[in-house]
């Protein structure tokens, strides 16, 4: 039997209170991004925490992110990676990724992140064979609406 729980604002606040372990750099970035016009593109802190868990469980060393926006998910992933780990990020916005670059530097993980400002298809062709995990944003074309994190085939 399948059950679904309605996630009310009150229940979400409780879940965040008892289970969320958001690092300070992530909190600052989330709050900065919340003031931007496109803030709805940012993942939630519990999603970032889950992505970090997946990175650790997979033992990922090199991750690919398609659709970086202001860098919350790439920051969560970079913080979870081992010292030699790397994230390759693909985005087309200099404006929003400038926020990401500042956040990565402030968190001390900028050296783990390689940002490509170009359509993702070319970057993915050149880098996907050597990634441990792939994250694509639900808003990243051409996969609109299909957020996922997976091990490459």
C-alpha positions in Angstrom: 0.0 0.0 0.0 1.4 3.4 -1.0 1.1 6.4 1.3 1.8 10.0 0.6 2.3 12.7 3.2 1.3 16.2 2.5 4.3 18.3 3.2 2.9 21.4 4.9 5.0 24.4 5.8 4.8 23.4 9.4 6.0 19.8 8.7 8.8 21.1 6.5 9.9 23.5 9.2 9.9 20.6 11.7 11.9 18.4 9.4 14.5 21.1 8.8 14.7 21.7 12.6 15.4 18.1 13.5 17.3 16.8 10.5 19.0 19.5 8.5 22.8 20.0 8.9 23.4 23.0 6.6 27.0 24.2 6.6 27.4 28.0 7.2 28.6 28.6 3.6 25.5 26.9 2.2 23.2 28.9 4.5 24.8 32.2 3.4 24.5 31.2 -0.3 20.9 30.1 0.1 20.0 33.4 1.8 21.7 35.5 -0.8 20.1 33.5 -3.6 16.6 33.9 -2.0 16.8 37.6 -2.8 17.3 37.1 -6.5 14.5 37.2 -9.1 15.0 33.5 -10.2 15.4 32.2 -6.7 13.0 29.4 -7.3 15.6 27.6 -9.4 17.7 26.9 -6.3 17.5 23.4 -4.7 16.3 23.2 -1.1 18.8 22.7 1.7 17.4 19.2 2.4 18.0 18.3 -1.3 21.6 19.6 -1.0 22.1 17.5 2.1 20.8 14.4 0.2 23.1 15.1 -2.7 26.1 15.3 -0.4 25.0 12.0 1.2 24.8 10.4 -2.3 28.3 11.7 -3.2 29.7 10.1 0.0 27.8 6.8 -0.5 29.0 6.5 -4.1 32.5 7.4 -3.1 32.4 9.9 -5.9 35.6 11.7 -6.9 34.5 13.6 -10.0 31.0 14.9 -10.5 29.3 16.7 -13.4 26.6 19.3 -12.8 24.4 20.6 -15.6 22.8 23.9 -14.6 24.7 25.6 -11.8 22.7 28.8 -11.2 24.2 30.3 -8.0 26.1 27.2 -7.1 24.2 25.7 -4.1 24.2 22.1 -5.3 27.8 22.3 -6.6 28.9 23.8 -3.2 27.1 21.0 -1.3 28.7 18.4 -3.6 32.2 20.0 -3.4 32.0 20.1 0.4 31.2 16.4 0.5 33.9 15.3 -1.9 37.3 14.2 -0.7 40.3 16.6 -1.0 41.2 15.3 -4.5 37.5 15.4 -5.7 36.4 17.7 -8.5 33.1 19.1 -9.8 32.7 20.1 -13.4 29.9 22.6 -13.7 28.1 23.7 -16.9 26.0 26.8 -17.2 25.4 29.7 -19.6 25.0 32.6 -17.2 28.0 34.7 -16.2 25.7 36.7 -13.9 24.4 33.9 -11.7 27.6 31.9 -11.7 29.5 35.0 -10.4 27.5 34.4 -7.2 28.6 30.8 -7.3 32.2 31.6 -7.7 32.2 34.0 -4.7 30.5 31.3 -2.6 32.9 28.6 -3.7 35.9 30.8 -2.8 34.4 31.8 0.5 33.9 28.2 1.4 37.4 27.2 0.4 36.4 24.8 -2.4 37.0 26.9 -5.5 39.9 24.7 -6.5 37.6 21.7 -6.6 35.2 23.3 -9.1 35.7 23.7 -12.8 33.1 26.0 -14.3 32.3 25.9 -18.1 30.2 28.9 -19.4 28.9 27.2 -22.5 26.0 25.0 -23.6 26.3 21.8 -21.5 26.2 19.3 -24.5 29.8 20.1 -25.6 31.2 20.1 -22.0 29.4 16.8 -21.3 30.8 15.1 -24.4 34.3 16.0 -23.3 34.0 15.2 -19.6 31.2 12.7 -18.8 33.4 9.6 -19.4 35.5 10.4 -16.4 32.8 11.3 -13.8 31.7 9.4 -10.8 28.3 11.0 -10.5 26.1 13.3 -12.6 23.6 15.9 -11.4 21.4 17.7 -13.8 19.1 20.5 -12.8 15.3 20.2 -13.3 15.6 23.5 -15.1 18.6 22.7 -17.4 17.5 22.3 -21.0 17.2 19.9 -22.8 16.2 17.8 -19.7 13.6 20.3 -18.3 11.8 18.7 -15.4 14.1 15.8 -14.8 16.4 16.5 -11.9 18.5 13.6 -11.0 21.8 12.4 -9.6 23.2 9.2 -11.0 26.2 7.1 -11.7 27.1 7.4 -15.4 26.6 4.3 -17.5 
